[in-house]
Amino acid sequence: MAIQDEGKNIKIQQTALIVSQITQMLQGIRFGSVEIIIHDNKVVQIERKEKLRPDAL
């Protein structure tokens, strides 16, 4: 039972870390996108593409 609880805690920590990383990538972006790549039900990559628009600076 303790092994299952430990596995759940690790999964919760990993999920919290991913959410935190996505939140950081979203901060400060005015124009662009954040793309989350998933393979086999796991987040494997997070990409941030930012556009700079001179008229909006």
Secondary structure, 3 states (H helix, E strand, C coil): CHHHHHHHHHHHHHHHHHHHHHHHHHCCCCCEEEEEEEECCEEEEEEEEECCCHHHC
